[in-house]
């Protein structure tokens, strides 16, 4: 599968110029939208909230399934 280039018409000097501008701070970082900010905020809080609500038994089930998937073994519930 071929990879898609971001802008195939840029030559070496244009890319070098862009790299220098970013390295020296002449070009500001792209701004994030309010949707991106709220999504990140929810994502950061979501994992902690889920960990608090999970029971030890459910955590064990999730961990067993993850280990079985990682190591290619069947979980105890499937055997």
CORSULGI-V766927 format. One record per backbone hydrogen bond with DSSP energy under -1.0 kcal/mol. CO is the residue of the C=O (numbers start at 1). NH is the residue of the N-H. If there is no record, write none. Layout:
CO;NH  CO;NH
This chain:
7;10  11;15  12;16  13;17  14;18  15;19  16;20  17;21  18;22  19;23  20;24  21;26  21;27  33;37  34;38  35;39  36;40  37;41  38;42  39;43  40;44  41;45  42;46  45;49  46;50  47;51  48;52  49;53  50;54  55;59  56;60  57;61  58;62  59;63  60;64  61;65  62;66  63;67  64;68  65;69  66;70  67;71  68;72  75;78  75;79
